[in-house]
């Protein structure tokens, strides 16, 4: 059972990571004309702040329902990875 849960968690992390990086990049490109260069740090900060309570909730849900914990982890990882594409761009600009 432990091997299947770790495989599911890995697959969820991969899919959420791809979705998060793509959506963070698109969101940064869409908001850049409106907010100039200040939108990238704001997106990074807000998505990181939003991902922390979700990850905490998934840890608390793990005792109750593993399915619910994995679902909440999916959204937490999406929010976490949204900042990765933008933080690389912030460093390069």
N, C-alpha and C positions, 0 to 999 in steps of 0.2 A: 504494500500500500504506500509506503514512504517514497518508493521510486516513482510511482505514477503521479503523486502529488508534486514532487519536485520537477517532473517533466512538464506537468500542466502549468506550474508556476513559471518555468522557463519560457514556455510557448507564449503565455500571457504577457510576460515581460518583453519578449521580442516584438510581438504585434503592437503592444502599447508604445514601445519605444519608437517604432517606425511611424506610427500615427502621430505621436507627440512631436517628433522632429519635423515631420512634414507640416503639421498644423502650426507649430511655432514659427517656422520659416514663412509660411503663407500669411499668418497674422502680422508678423513684423513687416512684411512687404506691403500689406494693405494699410497698415496704420502709419507707415513712414511718411507719406505725403501730408498727412494731417498733423502729425506731432513732430516732424523732422527727425533728428537723431535721438531724441529723448524717449522714443517709444520702446526701444530695445531693452534698456535697463528696467523700465517699468513692467514690461511683460515678464522679464526674468524674475523680478522681485515678487510680483503678484502670483505667478504660477508656483513659485517655490513656497510662498506662504500658504497657498491653497492646498498644496500637496502634503504638507506636514500633518494637518489634522486628519486627512484621509488615511494616511499611512498609520497613524496612531489608532484610528477606528478599525482598520483592518487587523491590527494586532489584537485589539480587544475582541473582535468578532471571531477570531480563530478558534476560541474555545466553544463558541455557540454554533457557528455554521461555517464550514470551510468554503463552501460555495460563495456565501456572502463576503467572506474575507477576500477571496480571490477577485470577486467583482469589484470591490472597493479598491483593492490593490491595482487593478487595471486602470481605473481613473486616476489614482494617485501617481502611477508611473507615467501616464500620459501628461499630466501637469508637470511632473518633474522634468521629463525630456523636452517639453516645449521650450525650456530655457537653454538647452544645450546648443542648439543651432545658433541662437542669438548671442550667446556668450562668446562663442568663437568669432562671430562677426564683430562684436564689440572690441575684442582684443585686436583684431586686424585693422580696424578703422582708426 
